[in-house]
Amino acid sequence: MGKIDEMLIGMKVRAYCALEEFKNSERGDTNFVSMLIIIGIVVVLAGAFLALGKDVMTGVTKSVTDFIKNPTPKKFS
């Protein structure tokens, strides 16, 4: 039983060391987190553009159409 116990203890120590190395390793984590943040920003901007873009485009189209129909400049007070 002594040999089996030594093997089990050795496997437990290797597994513990591998787990600690995995938890504490920072290889590639920074790039992964950066990409997630950038993707999140892009999704938020796309959602804002879809929500506000229709109103903006409607206003621009109305202004251009009004200008084409009546090209006199408006005077600001």
Secondary structure, 3 states (H helix, E strand, C coil): CHHHHHHHHHHHHHHHHHHHHHHHCCCCHHHHHHHHHHHHHHHHHHHHHHHHHHHHHHHHHHHHHHHHHCCCCCCCC
